[in-house]
């Protein structure tokens, strides 16, 4: 845990630096969000609004911890592992919750979760030899998933009409496609990197 916590510099950063702390807080926000979502039970009432706001706040912290880590040179191997885990816990909880409420088809949730859990398991499998950070495609996937889920969470149809549900479905479909494509690309690049003679 020794090293820099907040300040910028070239010396080693602490695993307990501010960026990693924010990531851990995002993980801890997930249970509260899931409870609020399920407690509303599809009534689209105050608890649902609070759950949606909490989800957005948690997702925003993803950009905050990443910005701090890069700007203050606080990037650590622990952070590279925790950051995608935090995203998967939050997004996975949202998808399962929405499917349990009957608002999102289970096949969408299953496809996304299989990809996410599979990639996470692969990361841990190669952890002893290297740490694989999130790619730019993976970050795009996370943004699309976050936007699509946010639209599902906020009961916008009560304000603008049911047409917004079609927009939600299209965005979620796009998120599923990007999720699958980036997952396949990730595994392919990992395979190429492990081939004999591949550049490190």
C-alpha positions as CSV (number, residue, x, y, z in Angstrom):
1,X,0.0,0.0,0.0
2,X,3.1,2.3,0.0
3,X,3.3,5.0,-2.6
4,X,1.5,8.0,-3.9
5,X,-2.2,8.3,-3.0
6,X,-3.3,11.5,-4.6
7,X,-0.3,13.6,-5.8
8,X,1.2,13.3,-9.2
9,X,4.7,12.0,-9.8
10,X,7.0,9.4,-11.2
11,X,7.4,7.3,-8.1
12,X,5.3,4.1,-7.7
13,X,1.6,4.8,-6.9
14,X,-0.1,3.1,-3.9
15,X,-2.6,0.4,-4.6
16,X,-4.8,2.3,-2.2
17,X,-4.7,5.5,-4.3
18,X,-7.7,7.8,-4.8
19,X,-8.6,6.4,-8.2
20,X,-8.7,2.9,-6.9
21,X,-10.7,4.0,-3.8
22,X,-13.3,5.6,-6.2
23,X,-13.5,2.3,-8.1
24,X,-14.1,0.3,-4.9
25,X,-16.9,2.8,-3.9
26,X,-18.5,2.1,-7.3
27,X,-18.5,-1.6,-6.5
28,X,-20.1,-0.9,-3.1
29,X,-22.8,1.2,-4.8
30,X,-24.0,-1.7,-6.8
31,X,-25.9,-3.6,-4.0
32,X,-27.7,-0.4,-3.0
33,X,-28.7,0.3,-6.6
34,X,-29.9,-3.3,-7.2
35,X,-32.0,-3.3,-4.0
36,X,-33.7,0.0,-5.0
37,X,-34.4,-1.3,-8.5
38,X,-36.0,-4.5,-7.2
39,X,-37.8,-2.9,-4.3
40,X,-39.6,-0.6,-6.7
41,X,-40.9,-3.9,-8.3
42,X,-41.6,-2.2,-11.7
43,X,-43.9,0.4,-10.2
44,X,-41.7,3.2,-11.8
45,X,-42.0,5.2,-8.7
46,X,-39.6,7.2,-6.5
47,X,-37.4,4.2,-5.7
48,X,-37.0,3.5,-9.4
49,X,-35.9,7.1,-10.0
50,X,-33.4,6.9,-7.1
51,X,-32.1,3.7,-8.5
52,X,-31.6,5.2,-11.9
53,X,-29.9,8.3,-10.5
54,X,-27.6,6.1,-8.4
55,X,-26.7,4.0,-11.5
56,X,-25.8,7.1,-13.5
57,X,-23.7,8.5,-10.6
58,X,-21.9,5.2,-10.3
59,X,-21.2,5.1,-14.0
60,X,-19.9,8.6,-14.0
61,X,-17.3,7.7,-11.4
62,X,-15.9,5.3,-14.0
63,X,-14.7,8.4,-16.0
64,X,-13.6,10.2,-12.8
65,X,-11.3,7.4,-11.5
66,X,-9.9,6.8,-15.0
67,X,-9.2,10.6,-15.5
68,X,-7.5,10.8,-12.1
69,X,-5.4,7.7,-12.7
70,X,-4.1,9.0,-16.0
71,X,-3.7,12.6,-15.0
72,X,-2.0,11.9,-11.7
73,X,0.0,8.9,-13.0
74,X,-1.8,6.6,-10.5
75,X,-2.4,3.7,-12.8
76,X,-1.7,0.4,-11.0
77,X,-2.2,-3.3,-11.9
78,X,-4.8,-3.5,-9.2
79,X,-6.8,-0.6,-10.8
80,X,-6.6,-2.3,-14.2
81,X,-8.2,-5.3,-12.6
82,X,-10.8,-3.6,-10.4
83,X,-12.1,-1.1,-13.0
84,X,-13.6,-3.6,-15.4
85,X,-14.9,-5.7,-12.4
86,X,-16.7,-2.6,-11.1
87,X,-18.3,-2.0,-14.4
88,X,-19.4,-5.7,-14.7
89,X,-20.9,-5.8,-11.2
90,X,-22.9,-2.6,-11.8
91,X,-24.0,-3.3,-15.4
92,X,-24.6,-7.0,-14.7
93,X,-26.7,-6.2,-11.7
94,X,-28.8,-3.7,-13.8
95,X,-29.3,-6.3,-16.6
96,X,-30.4,-9.1,-14.2
97,X,-32.7,-6.7,-12.3
98,X,-34.4,-5.4,-15.4
99,X,-34.8,-9.0,-16.7
100,X,-36.3,-10.1,-13.3
101,X,-38.8,-7.2,-13.6
102,X,-39.7,-8.4,-17.1
103,X,-38.5,-5.2,-18.8
104,X,-35.6,-6.7,-20.7
105,X,-35.4,-10.1,-22.5
106,X,-33.4,-12.7,-20.6
107,X,-31.5,-13.6,-23.8
108,X,-30.0,-10.0,-23.9
109,X,-28.8,-10.3,-20.3
110,X,-27.4,-13.8,-20.8
111,X,-25.4,-12.9,-24.0
112,X,-23.9,-9.8,-22.3
113,X,-23.1,-11.6,-19.0
114,X,-21.5,-14.6,-20.8
115,X,-19.2,-12.3,-22.7
116,X,-18.4,-10.2,-19.6
117,X,-17.9,-13.1,-17.2
118,X,-15.9,-15.0,-19.8
119,X,-13.5,-12.1,-20.5
120,X,-13.1,-11.5,-16.7
121,X,-12.3,-15.2,-16.1
122,X,-9.8,-15.1,-19.0
123,X,-8.1,-12.0,-17.4
124,X,-7.7,-13.8,-14.1
125,X,-6.4,-16.9,-15.9
126,X,-3.5,-14.9,-17.4
127,X,-3.0,-12.7,-14.4
128,X,0.2,-14.4,-13.4
129,X,1.9,-13.6,-16.6
130,X,0.4,-10.2,-17.6
131,X,-2.4,-7.8,-16.9
132,X,-4.6,-7.0,-19.9
133,X,-6.3,-3.5,-19.6
134,X,-9.6,-2.6,-21.1
135,X,-9.3,-1.8,-24.8
136,X,-10.8,1.3,-26.6
137,X,-13.5,-1.1,-28.1
138,X,-14.2,-2.4,-24.6
139,X,-14.7,1.2,-23.4
140,X,-17.1,1.9,-26.3
141,X,-19.0,-1.2,-25.3
142,X,-19.3,0.0,-21.7
143,X,-20.6,3.4,-22.8
144,X,-23.2,1.9,-25.1
145,X,-24.3,-0.5,-22.4
146,X,-24.5,2.3,-19.8
147,X,-26.5,4.6,-22.0
148,X,-28.9,1.8,-23.0
149,X,-29.4,0.6,-19.4
150,X,-29.9,4.2,-18.2
151,X,-32.7,4.7,-20.7
152,X,-34.4,1.5,-19.5
153,X,-34.0,2.6,-15.9
154,X,-35.5,6.0,-16.2
155,X,-39.3,5.8,-16.8
156,X,-39.1,8.2,-19.7
157,X,-42.2,6.6,-21.4
158,X,-44.3,8.2,-18.7
159,X,-43.1,11.6,-19.9
160,X,-42.6,11.4,-23.6
161,X,-44.6,8.3,-24.6
162,X,-44.1,4.7,-25.4
163,X,-42.0,5.5,-28.6
164,X,-39.0,5.9,-26.3
165,X,-39.2,2.2,-25.7
166,X,-38.3,1.6,-29.3
167,X,-35.3,3.8,-29.0
168,X,-34.3,1.9,-25.9
169,X,-34.5,-1.4,-27.7
170,X,-32.5,-0.2,-30.7
171,X,-29.7,1.1,-28.4
172,X,-29.7,-2.1,-26.4
173,X,-29.5,-4.2,-29.6
174,X,-26.5,-2.1,-30.7
175,X,-24.9,-2.6,-27.3
176,X,-25.3,-6.4,-27.6
177,X,-23.7,-6.4,-31.1
178,X,-20.7,-4.3,-29.9
179,X,-20.4,-6.5,-26.8
180,X,-20.1,-9.7,-28.9
181,X,-17.8,-8.2,-31.5
182,X,-15.4,-6.6,-29.0
183,X,-15.3,-9.8,-27.0
184,X,-14.3,-11.8,-30.0
185,X,-11.7,-9.2,-31.0
186,X,-10.3,-9.2,-27.4
187,X,-9.8,-13.0,-27.5
188,X,-8.3,-12.9,-31.0
189,X,-5.8,-10.3,-30.0
190,X,-4.9,-12.2,-26.8
191,X,-4.4,-15.4,-28.9
192,X,-2.1,-13.5,-31.4
193,X,-0.1,-12.1,-28.5
194,X,0.5,-15.6,-27.1
195,X,1.7,-17.1,-30.3
196,X,5.5,-17.9,-30.5
197,X,7.4,-15.0,-32.0
198,X,4.7,-12.4,-31.2
199,X,5.9,-9.0,-30.1
200,X,5.4,-8.2,-26.4
